[in-house]
Amino acid sequence: MRHRRTALTIACVLLAGCVTVAEVARAQTAPALPGGTDTRNIRSMAEALSLEQRLSARPDDKDIRYRLLRYYLGVRCSSEAARQGYARHALWLTKAQVPAERINDRGAMRVPSTYVLHPVEDKQEYQAARKIWLSKVEEYDHDVWIMRAAATFFSYYEPETAGEVYRELQEKEPDQRYHWIGMQRMYWSSYRRTADKAYAAKALAAGEEGYRRFRKDGVWFLANLAEAAYEIGDYEKASDYAAKCRKKAGKPRGEIPEHYGSTVRARLALREGAIGKAKQYMLDSVNLPDKMRKTMWTSIIGPDLTLAKEMLASGSKKEVLEYLKVCRGYWRQETALLQYCIDTINSGGVPAFDNPRLRWRSAAYLDQSCP
């Protein structure tokens, strides 16, 4: 049944991955969207329906559609009407996308946006949006912003198609590291979502190619390189990349590779039976200097809790709880989720670590399905 009370919707947000707590919060507190629209004034479905009536008289009003889209995003799993509303406006705004354009003398750009649709639950709208992006890539093959937006759209559920678009971007702009970063992260997120090691291997290959090309910007690639190598069983390479991550400590943006490098070192130590080292590396991954730690938690969504699962299975309950409590202090977007883990462990249970909401942390590629 899709028609549920708000309390059940919140439960699905926390445990099933339909929409993040952060997205709900952003929908309520987000600043004005393009055009000066305030998105904070939609508080109920009744208000949304009132805006829908206004929209019927002004169907080309993007401001109203942005407001409704943000509202429906936060409640799309609560009712069929909300899901349909989100899908309808996402598709309309997808159709309205145009190539990037300069909007002032200071070089500011208005660039295409991507609106995620689910290929099963939003089947009709997804297929329509898919055709739109494919046609836009063909029509505007000179516009890298259109191609980036298309790659992002396909990254969610069609990584192979997204990979083709990224390859075209790499050919067009071989000096832009973003195209290699995007491909690596897309394949890595696909692995985290599906557990298909073929995607981990592709993430490793894309990351290594980018790392070779942009060695000075290696910080952008190292974290996922260490993780991907570990997941496909190349432990020697994982150790090497984790060591390179460690060397980034204290350098600009070094907090991200330091965190993930220590995470991989912990998993390697645990695999070798060095429980003491594994515990220390796990705590090292989050016990960073305050300045770095604050930057880390605003740069990424949070740690992959696979390490917590493995350490808990080894009997390291005390250290896992300490780890989760440190995460809770800085990973504020998911406080309730972490508190669930802490409470479950304290009560003698084991959190549902295999649930996608706990298994992988990339908000950029959240599954948009509803349970």
C-alpha positions as CSV (number, residue, x, y, z in Angstrom):
1,M,0.0,0.0,0.0
2,R,1.4,3.4,-0.9
3,H,-1.0,5.4,1.2
4,R,0.8,5.7,4.5
5,R,0.9,8.0,7.4
6,T,3.8,10.4,7.8
7,A,5.4,8.3,10.6
8,L,5.7,5.3,8.3
9,T,7.1,7.5,5.6
10,I,9.9,8.6,8.1
11,A,10.6,5.0,8.9
12,C,11.0,4.2,5.2
13,V,13.3,7.2,4.9
14,L,15.6,6.0,7.6
15,L,15.8,2.3,6.8
16,A,14.9,1.7,3.2
17,G,16.6,4.4,1.2
18,C,13.6,5.9,-0.6
19,V,14.7,9.5,0.2
20,T,17.3,10.7,2.6
21,V,16.7,12.6,5.8
22,A,19.0,15.2,4.3
23,E,16.8,15.6,1.2
24,V,13.7,16.0,3.3
25,A,15.5,18.7,5.4
26,R,16.8,20.4,2.3
27,A,13.3,20.4,0.8
28,Q,12.1,22.3,3.9
29,T,15.0,24.7,4.4
30,A,16.5,25.1,1.0
31,P,17.2,28.6,-0.2
32,A,15.4,30.2,-3.1
33,L,15.6,28.4,-6.4
34,P,16.4,30.2,-9.7
35,G,14.0,33.1,-10.2
36,G,13.8,34.0,-6.5
37,T,11.3,31.3,-5.6
38,D,11.0,30.4,-1.9
39,T,10.7,26.7,-1.6
40,R,9.9,26.6,2.1
41,N,6.3,27.5,2.0
42,I,4.8,24.2,0.9
43,R,3.9,22.4,4.1
44,S,1.1,20.0,3.1
45,M,-0.4,18.2,0.2
46,A,-3.3,20.7,0.4
47,E,-0.9,23.5,-0.3
48,A,0.7,21.5,-3.1
49,L,-2.7,20.9,-4.7
50,S,-3.5,24.6,-4.5
51,L,-0.3,25.4,-6.3
52,E,-1.2,22.7,-8.9
53,Q,-4.4,24.7,-9.6
54,R,-2.3,27.9,-10.1
55,L,0.0,26.0,-12.4
56,S,-2.9,24.8,-14.6
57,A,-3.4,28.5,-15.6
58,R,0.4,29.0,-16.0
59,P,1.8,25.7,-17.2
60,D,5.2,27.2,-18.2
61,D,5.9,28.6,-14.7
62,K,9.1,26.9,-13.8
63,D,9.2,28.5,-10.4
64,I,6.0,26.8,-9.3
65,R,7.2,23.5,-10.8
66,Y,10.5,23.7,-8.9
67,R,8.6,24.3,-5.6
68,L,6.3,21.4,-6.2
69,L,9.2,19.1,-7.2
70,R,11.1,19.9,-4.0
71,Y,8.0,19.2,-2.0
72,Y,7.1,16.0,-3.7
73,L,10.7,14.8,-3.4
74,G,10.4,14.8,0.3
75,V,7.0,12.9,0.4
76,R,7.1,10.9,-2.8
77,C,6.9,7.5,-0.9
78,S,3.9,8.6,1.2
79,S,1.2,8.4,-1.5
80,E,0.7,7.6,-5.1
81,A,-0.4,11.2,-5.7
82,A,2.9,12.5,-4.4
83,R,4.9,10.0,-6.5
84,Q,2.9,11.0,-9.6
85,G,3.4,14.7,-8.9
86,Y,7.2,14.2,-8.6
87,A,7.4,12.2,-11.7
88,R,5.2,14.6,-13.7
89,H,7.2,17.7,-12.8
90,A,10.6,15.9,-13.2
91,L,9.7,14.9,-16.7
92,W,8.4,18.4,-17.6
93,L,11.6,20.0,-16.3
94,T,13.7,17.5,-18.1
95,K,12.0,18.4,-21.4
96,A,12.7,22.1,-20.6
97,Q,16.4,21.6,-20.3
98,V,18.5,23.7,-22.7
99,P,22.2,24.1,-23.3
100,A,24.3,26.0,-20.7
101,E,24.2,29.7,-21.0
102,R,26.0,32.6,-19.5
103,I,23.7,34.7,-17.3
104,N,25.8,37.7,-16.3
105,D,29.0,39.6,-17.0
106,R,30.9,37.8,-14.2
107,G,30.8,34.5,-16.0
108,A,28.1,32.8,-14.0
109,M,26.4,30.0,-15.9
110,R,23.0,28.4,-15.9
111,V,23.6,24.7,-16.6
112,P,21.2,21.8,-17.3
113,S,19.9,19.9,-14.3
114,T,19.1,16.2,-13.8
115,Y,15.9,14.9,-12.2
116,V,16.0,11.3,-11.1
117,L,13.2,8.9,-12.0
118,H,12.8,5.2,-11.2
119,P,12.6,2.9,-14.2
120,V,10.0,0.7,-12.6
121,E,7.9,2.9,-10.3
122,D,8.0,5.8,-12.7
123,K,8.2,3.6,-15.8
124,Q,6.4,5.8,-18.2
125,E,8.1,9.0,-17.2
126,Y,11.5,7.3,-17.0
127,Q,11.2,5.9,-20.5
128,A,10.2,9.4,-21.8
129,A,13.0,11.1,-19.9
130,R,15.4,8.5,-21.3
131,K,14.4,9.3,-24.9
132,I,14.8,13.0,-24.2
133,W,18.3,12.7,-22.8
134,L,19.4,10.5,-25.7
135,S,18.0,12.9,-28.2
136,K,19.6,15.9,-26.4
137,V,23.0,14.2,-26.4
138,E,22.7,13.7,-30.2
139,E,21.3,17.2,-30.9
140,Y,23.7,19.0,-28.5
141,D,26.8,16.8,-28.9
142,H,28.9,20.0,-28.8
143,D,27.5,21.0,-25.4
144,V,29.4,19.3,-22.6
145,W,27.0,20.5,-20.0
146,I,24.1,18.7,-21.7
147,M,26.3,15.6,-21.9
148,R,27.2,15.8,-18.3
149,A,23.6,16.0,-17.2
150,A,22.7,13.1,-19.5
151,A,25.6,11.0,-18.0
152,T,24.3,11.8,-14.5
153,F,20.7,10.7,-15.4
154,F,21.9,7.4,-16.8
155,S,24.4,6.9,-13.9
156,Y,21.5,5.9,-11.6
157,Y,20.2,2.9,-13.4
158,E,22.0,2.5,-16.7
159,P,25.7,2.7,-15.9
160,E,26.7,1.3,-19.3
161,T,24.9,4.0,-21.2
162,A,26.4,6.6,-18.8
163,G,29.8,5.1,-19.4
164,E,29.4,5.7,-23.2
165,V,28.5,9.3,-22.6
166,Y,31.5,9.8,-20.3
167,R,33.8,8.3,-22.9
168,E,32.5,10.9,-25.4
169,L,33.2,13.6,-22.9
170,Q,36.7,12.3,-22.3
171,E,37.4,12.4,-26.1
172,K,36.0,16.0,-26.3
173,E,37.8,17.3,-23.3
174,P,40.8,15.1,-22.5
175,D,42.2,17.7,-20.1
176,Q,39.1,17.8,-17.8
177,R,39.6,15.5,-14.9
178,Y,35.9,15.7,-14.0
179,H,35.0,13.3,-16.8
180,W,37.3,10.6,-15.3
181,I,36.1,11.4,-11.8
182,G,32.5,11.1,-12.8
183,M,33.0,7.8,-14.5
184,Q,34.9,6.3,-11.6
185,R,32.3,7.4,-9.0
186,M,29.5,6.3,-11.2
187,Y,30.8,2.7,-11.5
188,W,31.8,2.7,-7.8
189,S,28.3,3.7,-6.8
190,S,26.8,1.1,-9.1
191,Y,28.9,-1.5,-7.3
192,R,27.8,-0.2,-3.9
193,R,24.2,-0.4,-5.0
194,T,24.3,-3.8,-6.7
195,A,27.3,-5.7,-5.2
196,D,28.3,-6.6,-8.7
197,K,32.1,-6.8,-8.7
198,A,32.2,-6.1,-12.4
199,Y,31.4,-2.5,-11.5
200,A,34.1,-2.4,-8.8
201,A,36.6,-3.6,-11.5
202,K,35.3,-0.8,-13.9
203,A,35.6,1.8,-11.1
204,L,39.2,0.7,-10.5
205,A,40.1,0.8,-14.2
206,A,38.5,4.3,-14.7
207,G,40.1,5.6,-11.5
208,E,43.5,4.3,-12.5
209,E,43.3,5.9,-15.9
210,G,42.3,9.2,-14.3
211,Y,45.0,8.9,-11.7
212,R,47.7,8.4,-14.4
213,R,46.4,11.3,-16.4
214,F,45.9,13.7,-13.5
215,R,48.5,12.7,-10.9
216,K,48.6,16.2,-9.4
217,D,44.9,15.8,-8.7
218,G,45.3,12.3,-7.4
219,V,43.4,13.1,-4.3
220,W,40.1,12.9,-6.3
221,F,40.8,9.3,-7.3
222,L,42.7,7.6,-4.5
223,A,39.9,6.9,-2.0
224,N,37.8,4.9,-4.4
225,L,40.9,3.2,-5.9
226,A,41.8,1.7,-2.6
227,E,38.3,0.5,-1.9
228,A,37.7,-0.9,-5.4
229,A,41.0,-2.8,-5.4
230,Y,40.0,-4.4,-2.1
231,E,36.5,-5.4,-3.3
232,I,37.8,-7.2,-6.3
233,G,40.4,-9.0,-4.2
234,D,43.6,-7.3,-5.3
235,Y,44.8,-6.8,-1.8
236,E,48.3,-5.8,-2.7
237,K,47.1,-3.0,-4.9
238,A,44.6,-2.0,-2.2
239,S,47.4,-1.8,0.3
240,D,49.5,0.3,-2.1
241,Y,46.6,2.8,-2.7
242,A,45.7,2.9,1.0
243,A,49.3,3.9,1.7
244,K,49.2,6.7,-0.9
245,C,45.9,7.9,0.7
246,R,47.8,8.1,4.0
247,K,50.4,10.4,2.5
248,K,47.7,12.9,1.7
249,A,47.1,13.5,5.4
250,G,47.2,17.2,6.3
251,K,47.2,18.3,2.6
252,P,44.3,20.1,0.9
253,R,41.3,17.8,0.6
254,G,43.4,15.1,2.2
255,E,40.8,14.2,4.8
256,I,38.8,12.1,2.3
257,P,41.5,9.8,1.1
258,E,42.9,9.6,4.7
259,H,39.5,8.5,5.9
260,Y,39.0,5.8,3.2
261,G,42.7,4.8,3.2
262,S,42.5,4.0,7.0
263,T,39.2,2.2,6.4
264,V,40.9,-0.1,3.8
265,R,43.9,-0.6,6.0
266,A,41.6,-1.7,8.8
267,R,39.8,-4.2,6.5
268,L,43.2,-5.5,5.3
269,A,44.4,-5.9,8.9
270,L,41.2,-7.6,9.9
271,R,41.5,-10.0,7.0
272,E,45.0,-10.9,8.2
273,G,43.8,-11.5,11.7
274,A,45.5,-8.4,13.1
275,I,42.5,-7.3,15.2
276,G,44.5,-4.8,17.3
277,K,45.7,-3.0,14.1
278,A,42.3,-3.2,12.6
279,K,40.7,-1.5,15.6
280,Q,43.3,1.3,15.5
281,Y,43.0,1.9,11.8
282,M,39.2,2.0,12.2
283,L,39.4,4.7,14.8
284,D,42.1,6.5,12.9
285,S,39.7,6.8,10.0
286,V,37.5,9.2,12.0
287,N,39.8,10.5,14.7
288,L,41.1,13.3,12.5
289,P,42.0,16.9,13.4
290,D,38.8,19.0,13.9
291,K,39.4,21.2,10.9
292,M,39.9,18.2,8.6
293,R,37.1,16.2,10.2
294,K,34.6,19.0,9.7
295,T,35.7,19.4,6.1
296,M,35.3,15.7,5.6
297,W,31.8,15.5,6.9
298,T,30.7,18.4,4.6
299,S,32.4,16.9,1.6
300,I,31.0,13.4,1.7
301,I,27.8,11.9,3.1
302,G,29.6,9.6,5.5
303,P,31.5,6.4,6.0
304,D,30.8,3.0,4.3
305,L,29.5,1.0,7.3
306,T,30.8,-2.3,5.8
307,L,33.9,-1.9,8.1
308,A,31.6,-1.5,11.2
309,K,29.8,-4.7,10.1
310,E,33.0,-6.7,9.8
311,M,34.5,-5.3,13.0
312,L,31.4,-6.1,15.0
313,A,31.5,-9.7,13.6
314,S,35.0,-9.9,14.9
315,G,33.9,-9.1,18.5
316,S,35.0,-5.5,18.5
317,K,31.8,-4.1,20.0
318,K,33.4,-1.4,22.1
319,E,35.4,0.0,19.2
320,V,32.5,-0.1,16.8
321,L,30.4,1.8,19.2
322,E,33.1,4.4,19.6
323,Y,33.5,4.6,15.8
324,L,29.7,5.1,15.3
325,K,29.5,7.8,18.0
326,V,32.3,9.8,16.4
327,C,30.5,9.5,13.1
328,R,27.3,10.6,14.7
329,G,29.0,13.8,16.0
330,Y,30.0,14.9,12.5
331,W,27.8,13.0,10.1
332,R,24.8,15.1,11.2
333,Q,22.7,14.4,8.1
334,E,22.2,10.8,9.3
335,T,22.1,11.1,13.0
336,A,19.0,9.0,13.4
337,L,20.4,6.2,11.2
338,L,23.6,6.1,13.3
339,Q,21.6,6.2,16.5
340,Y,19.6,3.2,15.3
341,C,22.9,1.3,14.8
342,I,24.2,2.3,18.2
343,D,20.9,1.4,20.0
344,T,20.7,-1.9,18.2
345,I,24.2,-2.9,19.2
346,N,23.7,-1.8,22.8
347,S,20.6,-4.0,23.0
348,G,22.6,-7.0,21.9
349,G,21.4,-7.0,18.2
350,V,23.1,-6.5,14.9
351,P,22.1,-3.6,12.6
352,A,20.7,-4.4,9.2
353,F,24.1,-3.7,7.6
354,D,23.1,-5.4,4.3
355,N,20.3,-2.9,3.8
356,P,21.3,-0.4,1.0
357,R,20.9,2.5,3.4
358,L,23.7,1.2,5.5
359,R,25.7,-0.6,2.9
360,W,26.6,2.4,0.8
361,R,26.6,6.1,1.4
362,S,26.6,8.0,-1.9
363,A,23.7,10.5,-1.9
364,A,24.5,11.3,-5.5
365,Y,23.3,7.8,-6.5
366,L,20.5,7.0,-4.1
367,D,18.0,4.4,-5.1
368,Q,14.8,6.3,-5.8
369,S,12.5,3.3,-5.2
370,C,9.9,3.1,-2.4
371,P,9.6,0.0,-0.3
